Amino acid sequence: MRNRCLTVWFMAVVLGCNFASADTIRGIGMDFVTIGNAGNAGDTRTGTDSGYPLANPYGCGAVGYNYRIGKYEVTAAQWQTINTAAGIGNSGTWSGNQPAASITWYDAAQFCNYLTSGNKYSGAYKFDIGGNFLSTDRVSSISTYGTTYVIPTEDEWYKAAYFKPNGSGYSLYANGTSTAPIAGVNSNYDWAIGAPWNITNGTQEQNGTFDMMGNVWEWNETLFYGSSRGLRGGSYYFRPQYDLRSSIRGIYDPYYEYYDLGFRVASVPEPATLLILGLGGLFLHCRKQS
């Protein structure tokens, strides 16, 4: 009996490690890439880039767990489906497979909550019944719902963009190099297109993502001064390749919305980790019966 249970446990963990990167959640499909190398060192490069430190902030990108991050920015079509179902009340900007934009941080948080729980006020982001934001609590959300969808922290976003998949350190751009992508070809910035392009356009980046170098700015979960939240990645509208670099970060009020401001979703814990946690009880149960 014990051997059979161990075999079931091992096979399930192996399957979890090869978990499909596409989720169907509340009526929408979302593609994810797994970001491994848990416990990696943060970015400690010295030197400056256009007057900003190469590692900005120093030590950024250190993440002690595996997680998944959206392969693409949330699209306008995905936004509209969840916005209608959840009653978020923000129609956003753009359409179809262009990225959703004009999204406040609070609206992005409610989007993630609805994916997690089916309730825009319940999940990693706590709101009162009047819709006022209270706090962030990923731990309780994972305990209650298991897989939890979130706005990536600055460390999670930074690692997914700039940490080299072979674990050798960080790059200046998400393409894995210190050479800027070609505007309008590899990424959408500097008015090369004049509007956000569809999320599948451009070139896949070093960790399997698209458009972490432009298209729209992306919210981060990380809290800064007062209630302000971070932004990363640049956009089609703003300055040229300057904004796409690891050395550049933005900070905005969470109520701010603009037609080049969107987000992508992260997922914690990574499925293999969640499966191991769930199977821990099965393993103990099998031992008791052996």
Contacts in CASP RR format, 6 or more apart in sequence:
PFRMAT RR
TARGET T0000
AUTHOR 0000-0000-0000
METHOD contacts of the structure
MODEL  1
MRNRCLTVWFMAVVLGCNFASADTIRGIGMDFVTIGNAGNAGDTRTGTDS
GYPLANPYGCGAVGYNYRIGKYEVTAAQWQTINTAAGIGNSGTWSGNQPA
ASITWYDAAQFCNYLTSGNKYSGAYKFDIGGNFLSTDRVSSISTYGTTYV
IPTEDEWYKAAYFKPNGSGYSLYANGTSTAPIAGVNSNYDWAIGAPWNIT
NGTQEQNGTFDMMGNVWEWNETLFYGSSRGLRGGSYYFRPQYDLRSSIRG
IYDPYYEYYDLGFRVASVPEPATLLILGLGGLFLHCRKQS
1 286 0 8 1.000
1 289 0 8 1.000
1 290 0 8 1.000
2 286 0 8 1.000
2 287 0 8 1.000
2 289 0 8 1.000
2 290 0 8 1.000
4 286 0 8 1.000
5 282 0 8 1.000
5 283 0 8 1.000
5 285 0 8 1.000
5 286 0 8 1.000
5 287 0 8 1.000
5 289 0 8 1.000
5 290 0 8 1.000
6 283 0 8 1.000
6 286 0 8 1.000
8 282 0 8 1.000
9 279 0 8 1.000
9 280 0 8 1.000
9 282 0 8 1.000
9 283 0 8 1.000
9 286 0 8 1.000
12 275 0 8 1.000
12 279 0 8 1.000
13 272 0 8 1.000
13 275 0 8 1.000
13 276 0 8 1.000
13 279 0 8 1.000
15 275 0 8 1.000
16 271 0 8 1.000
16 272 0 8 1.000
16 275 0 8 1.000
17 272 0 8 1.000
19 34 0 8 1.000
19 271 0 8 1.000
19 272 0 8 1.000
19 275 0 8 1.000
21 31 0 8 1.000
21 32 0 8 1.000
21 33 0 8 1.000
21 34 0 8 1.000
21 68 0 8 1.000
21 71 0 8 1.000
22 29 0 8 1.000
22 30 0 8 1.000
22 31 0 8 1.000
22 32 0 8 1.000
23 29 0 8 1.000
23 30 0 8 1.000
23 32 0 8 1.000
23 267 0 8 1.000
24 30 0 8 1.000
25 115 0 8 1.000
25 149 0 8 1.000
26 81 0 8 1.000
26 82 0 8 1.000
26 85 0 8 1.000
26 114 0 8 1.000
26 115 0 8 1.000
26 118 0 8 1.000
27 81 0 8 1.000
27 85 0 8 1.000
28 78 0 8 1.000
28 81 0 8 1.000
28 82 0 8 1.000
29 78 0 8 1.000
30 70 0 8 1.000
30 78 0 8 1.000
30 265 0 8 1.000
31 70 0 8 1.000
31 71 0 8 1.000
31 72 0 8 1.000
32 68 0 8 1.000
32 69 0 8 1.000
32 70 0 8 1.000
32 71 0 8 1.000
32 267 0 8 1.000
33 68 0 8 1.000
33 69 0 8 1.000
33 70 0 8 1.000
33 71 0 8 1.000
33 160 0 8 1.000
33 207 0 8 1.000
33 208 0 8 1.000
33 209 0 8 1.000
34 66 0 8 1.000
34 67 0 8 1.000
34 68 0 8 1.000
34 270 0 8 1.000
35 63 0 8 1.000
35 66 0 8 1.000
35 67 0 8 1.000
35 68 0 8 1.000
35 69 0 8 1.000
35 156 0 8 1.000
35 159 0 8 1.000
35 160 0 8 1.000
35 163 0 8 1.000
35 207 0 8 1.000
36 66 0 8 1.000
36 67 0 8 1.000
36 270 0 8 1.000
37 163 0 8 1.000
37 165 0 8 1.000
37 167 0 8 1.000
38 63 0 8 1.000
38 64 0 8 1.000
38 65 0 8 1.000
38 66 0 8 1.000
39 62 0 8 1.000
39 63 0 8 1.000
39 64 0 8 1.000
39 65 0 8 1.000
40 61 0 8 1.000
40 62 0 8 1.000
40 63 0 8 1.000
40 64 0 8 1.000
40 159 0 8 1.000
40 163 0 8 1.000
40 167 0 8 1.000
41 59 0 8 1.000
41 62 0 8 1.000
41 169 0 8 1.000
42 55 0 8 1.000
42 59 0 8 1.000
42 60 0 8 1.000
42 61 0 8 1.000
42 62 0 8 1.000
42 170 0 8 1.000
43 54 0 8 1.000
43 55 0 8 1.000
43 58 0 8 1.000
43 59 0 8 1.000
43 60 0 8 1.000
43 61 0 8 1.000
43 158 0 8 1.000
43 162 0 8 1.000
43 163 0 8 1.000
43 169 0 8 1.000
43 170 0 8 1.000
43 246 0 8 1.000
44 55 0 8 1.000
44 58 0 8 1.000
44 59 0 8 1.000
45 53 0 8 1.000
45 54 0 8 1.000
45 55 0 8 1.000
45 170 0 8 1.000
46 53 0 8 1.000
46 54 0 8 1.000
46 55 0 8 1.000
47 53 0 8 1.000
47 54 0 8 1.000
48 54 0 8 1.000
48 247 0 8 1.000
49 172 0 8 1.000
49 245 0 8 1.000
49 246 0 8 1.000
49 247 0 8 1.000
50 242 0 8 1.000
50 247 0 8 1.000
51 247 0 8 1.000
52 247 0 8 1.000
52 248 0 8 1.000
53 247 0 8 1.000
54 172 0 8 1.000
54 246 0 8 1.000
54 247 0 8 1.000
55 170 0 8 1.000
55 246 0 8 1.000
55 247 0 8 1.000
56 246 0 8 1.000
56 247 0 8 1.000
56 248 0 8 1.000
56 249 0 8 1.000
57 249 0 8 1.000
60 154 0 8 1.000
60 155 0 8 1.000
60 158 0 8 1.000
60 246 0 8 1.000
61 154 0 8 1.000
61 155 0 8 1.000
61 156 0 8 1.000
61 158 0 8 1.000
61 159 0 8 1.000
61 162 0 8 1.000
61 163 0 8 1.000
61 170 0 8 1.000
62 155 0 8 1.000
62 159 0 8 1.000
63 155 0 8 1.000
63 156 0 8 1.000
63 159 0 8 1.000
65 268 0 8 1.000
65 269 0 8 1.000
65 270 0 8 1.000
65 273 0 8 1.000
66 269 0 8 1.000
66 270 0 8 1.000
66 272 0 8 1.000
66 273 0 8 1.000
67 156 0 8 1.000
67 266 0 8 1.000
67 267 0 8 1.000
67 268 0 8 1.000
67 269 0 8 1.000
67 270 0 8 1.000
68 266 0 8 1.000
68 267 0 8 1.000
68 268 0 8 1.000
68 270 0 8 1.000
68 271 0 8 1.000
69 152 0 8 1.000
69 156 0 8 1.000
69 157 0 8 1.000
69 160 0 8 1.000
69 209 0 8 1.000
69 264 0 8 1.000
69 265 0 8 1.000
69 266 0 8 1.000
69 267 0 8 1.000
70 209 0 8 1.000
70 264 0 8 1.000
70 265 0 8 1.000
70 266 0 8 1.000
70 267 0 8 1.000
71 208 0 8 1.000
71 209 0 8 1.000
71 210 0 8 1.000
72 99 0 8 1.000
72 199 0 8 1.000
72 200 0 8 1.000
72 209 0 8 1.000
72 210 0 8 1.000
72 211 0 8 1.000
72 264 0 8 1.000
73 99 0 8 1.000
73 100 0 8 1.000
73 199 0 8 1.000
73 210 0 8 1.000
73 211 0 8 1.000
73 215 0 8 1.000
73 216 0 8 1.000
73 218 0 8 1.000
73 262 0 8 1.000
73 263 0 8 1.000
73 264 0 8 1.000
74 99 0 8 1.000
74 100 0 8 1.000
74 103 0 8 1.000
74 108 0 8 1.000
74 111 0 8 1.000
74 262 0 8 1.000
74 263 0 8 1.000
74 264 0 8 1.000
74 265 0 8 1.000
75 96 0 8 1.000
75 97 0 8 1.000
75 98 0 8 1.000
75 99 0 8 1.000
75 100 0 8 1.000
75 199 0 8 1.000
76 92 0 8 1.000
76 93 0 8 1.000
76 94 0 8 1.000
76 95 0 8 1.000
76 96 0 8 1.000
76 97 0 8 1.000
76 98 0 8 1.000
76 99 0 8 1.000
76 100 0 8 1.000
76 101 0 8 1.000
77 95 0 8 1.000
77 96 0 8 1.000
77 97 0 8 1.000
78 100 0 8 1.000
79 92 0 8 1.000
79 100 0 8 1.000
79 103 0 8 1.000
79 111 0 8 1.000
80 91 0 8 1.000
82 88 0 8 1.000
82 111 0 8 1.000
82 114 0 8 1.000
82 115 0 8 1.000
83 89 0 8 1.000
83 90 0 8 1.000
83 91 0 8 1.000
83 92 0 8 1.000
83 111 0 8 1.000
85 114 0 8 1.000
86 110 0 8 1.000
86 111 0 8 1.000
86 114 0 8 1.000
86 118 0 8 1.000
86 119 0 8 1.000
86 120 0 8 1.000
87 120 0 8 1.000
88 107 0 8 1.000
88 110 0 8 1.000
88 111 0 8 1.000
88 114 0 8 1.000
88 120 0 8 1.000
89 107 0 8 1.000
90 102 0 8 1.000
90 103 0 8 1.000
90 104 0 8 1.000
90 107 0 8 1.000
90 257 0 8 1.000
92 100 0 8 1.000
92 101 0 8 1.000
92 102 0 8 1.000
92 103 0 8 1.000
92 257 0 8 1.000
93 100 0 8 1.000
93 101 0 8 1.000
93 102 0 8 1.000
93 259 0 8 1.000
94 100 0 8 1.000
94 101 0 8 1.000
94 195 0 8 1.000
94 196 0 8 1.000
94 259 0 8 1.000
96 198 0 8 1.000
97 198 0 8 1.000
97 199 0 8 1.000
97 200 0 8 1.000
98 195 0 8 1.000
98 196 0 8 1.000
98 197 0 8 1.000
98 198 0 8 1.000
98 199 0 8 1.000
99 196 0 8 1.000
99 199 0 8 1.000
99 211 0 8 1.000
99 215 0 8 1.000
99 216 0 8 1.000
99 262 0 8 1.000
100 262 0 8 1.000
100 263 0 8 1.000
101 196 0 8 1.000
101 216 0 8 1.000
101 258 0 8 1.000
101 259 0 8 1.000
101 260 0 8 1.000
101 261 0 8 1.000
101 262 0 8 1.000
102 257 0 8 1.000
102 258 0 8 1.000
102 259 0 8 1.000
102 261 0 8 1.000
102 262 0 8 1.000
103 111 0 8 1.000
103 219 0 8 1.000
103 257 0 8 1.000
103 261 0 8 1.000
103 262 0 8 1.000
103 263 0 8 1.000
104 254 0 8 1.000
104 255 0 8 1.000
104 256 0 8 1.000
104 257 0 8 1.000
105 151 0 8 1.000
105 219 0 8 1.000
105 229 0 8 1.000
105 252 0 8 1.000
105 254 0 8 1.000
105 255 0 8 1.000
105 256 0 8 1.000
106 133 0 8 1.000
106 254 0 8 1.000
106 255 0 8 1.000
107 257 0 8 1.000
108 151 0 8 1.000
108 219 0 8 1.000
108 262 0 8 1.000
108 263 0 8 1.000
109 124 0 8 1.000
109 125 0 8 1.000
109 127 0 8 1.000
109 133 0 8 1.000
109 151 0 8 1.000
110 120 0 8 1.000
110 121 0 8 1.000
110 125 0 8 1.000
110 127 0 8 1.000
111 120 0 8 1.000
111 265 0 8 1.000
112 123 0 8 1.000
112 124 0 8 1.000
112 125 0 8 1.000
112 149 0 8 1.000
112 150 0 8 1.000
112 151 0 8 1.000
112 265 0 8 1.000
113 119 0 8 1.000
113 120 0 8 1.000
113 121 0 8 1.000
113 122 0 8 1.000
113 123 0 8 1.000
113 124 0 8 1.000
113 125 0 8 1.000
113 127 0 8 1.000
113 149 0 8 1.000
114 120 0 8 1.000
115 149 0 8 1.000
115 265 0 8 1.000
116 122 0 8 1.000
116 123 0 8 1.000
116 124 0 8 1.000
116 141 0 8 1.000
116 145 0 8 1.000
116 147 0 8 1.000
116 148 0 8 1.000
116 149 0 8 1.000
117 123 0 8 1.000
117 141 0 8 1.000
117 144 0 8 1.000
117 145 0 8 1.000
120 127 0 8 1.000
121 127 0 8 1.000
121 128 0 8 1.000
121 129 0 8 1.000
121 131 0 8 1.000
123 141 0 8 1.000
123 144 0 8 1.000
123 145 0 8 1.000
123 148 0 8 1.000
124 136 0 8 1.000
124 137 0 8 1.000
124 138 0 8 1.000
124 141 0 8 1.000
124 148 0 8 1.000
124 149 0 8 1.000
124 150 0 8 1.000
125 133 0 8 1.000
125 135 0 8 1.000
125 136 0 8 1.000
125 150 0 8 1.000
126 133 0 8 1.000
126 134 0 8 1.000
126 135 0 8 1.000
126 136 0 8 1.000
126 137 0 8 1.000
127 133 0 8 1.000
127 134 0 8 1.000
128 134 0 8 1.000
133 254 0 8 1.000
136 221 0 8 1.000
138 148 0 8 1.000
138 150 0 8 1.000
138 268 0 8 1.000
141 148 0 8 1.000
142 148 0 8 1.000
142 268 0 8 1.000
142 269 0 8 1.000
146 269 0 8 1.000
146 274 0 8 1.000
147 267 0 8 1.000
147 268 0 8 1.000
147 269 0 8 1.000
147 271 0 8 1.000
147 274 0 8 1.000
148 267 0 8 1.000
148 268 0 8 1.000
148 269 0 8 1.000
149 265 0 8 1.000
149 266 0 8 1.000
149 267 0 8 1.000
150 221 0 8 1.000
150 265 0 8 1.000
150 266 0 8 1.000
150 267 0 8 1.000
150 268 0 8 1.000
151 219 0 8 1.000
151 220 0 8 1.000
151 221 0 8 1.000
151 263 0 8 1.000
151 265 0 8 1.000
151 266 0 8 1.000
152 160 0 8 1.000
152 220 0 8 1.000
152 221 0 8 1.000
152 264 0 8 1.000
152 265 0 8 1.000
152 266 0 8 1.000
153 220 0 8 1.000
153 221 0 8 1.000
153 222 0 8 1.000
153 266 0 8 1.000
154 220 0 8 1.000
154 221 0 8 1.000
154 222 0 8 1.000
154 230 0 8 1.000
154 232 0 8 1.000
154 249 0 8 1.000
155 222 0 8 1.000
156 221 0 8 1.000
156 266 0 8 1.000
157 212 0 8 1.000
157 218 0 8 1.000
157 220 0 8 1.000
157 232 0 8 1.000
158 232 0 8 1.000
158 246 0 8 1.000
160 207 0 8 1.000
160 209 0 8 1.000
160 212 0 8 1.000
161 174 0 8 1.000
161 205 0 8 1.000
161 207 0 8 1.000
161 209 0 8 1.000
161 212 0 8 1.000
161 213 0 8 1.000
161 232 0 8 1.000
161 233 0 8 1.000
161 246 0 8 1.000
162 170 0 8 1.000
162 171 0 8 1.000
162 172 0 8 1.000
162 173 0 8 1.000
162 174 0 8 1.000
162 176 0 8 1.000
162 246 0 8 1.000
163 169 0 8 1.000
163 170 0 8 1.000
163 207 0 8 1.000
164 170 0 8 1.000
164 171 0 8 1.000
164 176 0 8 1.000
164 206 0 8 1.000
165 206 0 8 1.000
165 207 0 8 1.000
170 246 0 8 1.000
171 177 0 8 1.000
171 178 0 8 1.000
171 206 0 8 1.000
171 246 0 8 1.000
172 178 0 8 1.000
172 245 0 8 1.000
172 246 0 8 1.000
172 247 0 8 1.000
173 179 0 8 1.000
173 180 0 8 1.000
173 181 0 8 1.000
173 213 0 8 1.000
173 241 0 8 1.000
173 244 0 8 1.000
173 245 0 8 1.000
173 246 0 8 1.000
174 205 0 8 1.000
174 206 0 8 1.000
174 207 0 8 1.000
174 209 0 8 1.000
174 212 0 8 1.000
174 213 0 8 1.000
174 244 0 8 1.000
175 181 0 8 1.000
175 186 0 8 1.000
175 203 0 8 1.000
175 205 0 8 1.000
175 206 0 8 1.000
175 213 0 8 1.000
176 205 0 8 1.000
176 206 0 8 1.000
180 241 0 8 1.000
180 244 0 8 1.000
181 187 0 8 1.000
181 189 0 8 1.000
181 203 0 8 1.000
181 213 0 8 1.000
181 241 0 8 1.000
181 244 0 8 1.000
183 189 0 8 1.000
183 190 0 8 1.000
183 192 0 8 1.000
183 240 0 8 1.000
183 241 0 8 1.000
184 192 0 8 1.000
184 193 0 8 1.000
184 197 0 8 1.000
184 202 0 8 1.000
185 192 0 8 1.000
185 202 0 8 1.000
185 203 0 8 1.000
186 202 0 8 1.000
186 203 0 8 1.000
186 213 0 8 1.000
187 202 0 8 1.000
187 203 0 8 1.000
187 211 0 8 1.000
187 213 0 8 1.000
187 214 0 8 1.000
187 215 0 8 1.000
187 244 0 8 1.000
188 196 0 8 1.000
188 197 0 8 1.000
188 201 0 8 1.000
188 202 0 8 1.000
188 211 0 8 1.000
188 214 0 8 1.000
188 215 0 8 1.000
188 236 0 8 1.000
189 213 0 8 1.000
189 214 0 8 1.000
189 215 0 8 1.000
189 234 0 8 1.000
189 235 0 8 1.000
189 236 0 8 1.000
189 238 0 8 1.000
189 240 0 8 1.000
189 241 0 8 1.000
189 243 0 8 1.000
189 244 0 8 1.000
190 236 0 8 1.000
190 239 0 8 1.000
190 240 0 8 1.000
190 241 0 8 1.000
191 236 0 8 1.000
191 237 0 8 1.000
192 236 0 8 1.000
193 236 0 8 1.000
194 236 0 8 1.000
194 237 0 8 1.000
195 236 0 8 1.000
196 215 0 8 1.000
196 216 0 8 1.000
196 235 0 8 1.000
196 236 0 8 1.000
196 260 0 8 1.000
197 215 0 8 1.000
197 236 0 8 1.000
199 210 0 8 1.000
199 211 0 8 1.000
199 215 0 8 1.000
200 210 0 8 1.000
201 210 0 8 1.000
202 210 0 8 1.000
202 211 0 8 1.000
203 210 0 8 1.000
204 210 0 8 1.000
205 212 0 8 1.000
205 213 0 8 1.000
209 264 0 8 1.000
212 218 0 8 1.000
212 232 0 8 1.000
212 233 0 8 1.000
213 233 0 8 1.000
213 234 0 8 1.000
213 241 0 8 1.000
213 244 0 8 1.000
214 233 0 8 1.000
214 234 0 8 1.000
214 235 0 8 1.000
214 236 0 8 1.000
214 243 0 8 1.000
214 244 0 8 1.000
215 235 0 8 1.000
215 236 0 8 1.000
216 234 0 8 1.000
216 235 0 8 1.000
216 236 0 8 1.000
216 260 0 8 1.000
216 261 0 8 1.000
216 262 0 8 1.000
217 231 0 8 1.000
217 232 0 8 1.000
217 233 0 8 1.000
217 234 0 8 1.000
217 235 0 8 1.000
217 238 0 8 1.000
217 250 0 8 1.000
217 258 0 8 1.000
217 260 0 8 1.000
217 261 0 8 1.000
217 262 0 8 1.000
218 231 0 8 1.000
218 232 0 8 1.000
218 233 0 8 1.000
218 262 0 8 1.000
218 263 0 8 1.000
218 264 0 8 1.000
219 229 0 8 1.000
219 230 0 8 1.000
219 231 0 8 1.000
219 261 0 8 1.000
219 262 0 8 1.000
219 263 0 8 1.000
220 229 0 8 1.000
220 230 0 8 1.000
220 231 0 8 1.000
220 232 0 8 1.000
221 229 0 8 1.000
222 229 0 8 1.000
222 230 0 8 1.000
223 229 0 8 1.000
224 230 0 8 1.000
224 251 0 8 1.000
225 251 0 8 1.000
227 253 0 8 1.000
227 254 0 8 1.000
228 251 0 8 1.000
228 252 0 8 1.000
228 253 0 8 1.000
228 254 0 8 1.000
229 251 0 8 1.000
229 252 0 8 1.000
229 254 0 8 1.000
230 249 0 8 1.000
230 250 0 8 1.000
230 251 0 8 1.000
230 252 0 8 1.000
231 249 0 8 1.000
231 250 0 8 1.000
231 251 0 8 1.000
231 252 0 8 1.000
231 261 0 8 1.000
232 249 0 8 1.000
232 250 0 8 1.000
233 243 0 8 1.000
233 244 0 8 1.000
233 248 0 8 1.000
234 243 0 8 1.000
234 244 0 8 1.000
234 248 0 8 1.000
234 260 0 8 1.000
235 243 0 8 1.000
235 260 0 8 1.000
235 261 0 8 1.000
236 260 0 8 1.000
237 259 0 8 1.000
237 260 0 8 1.000
238 260 0 8 1.000
242 248 0 8 1.000
252 261 0 8 1.000
269 277 0 8 1.000
END
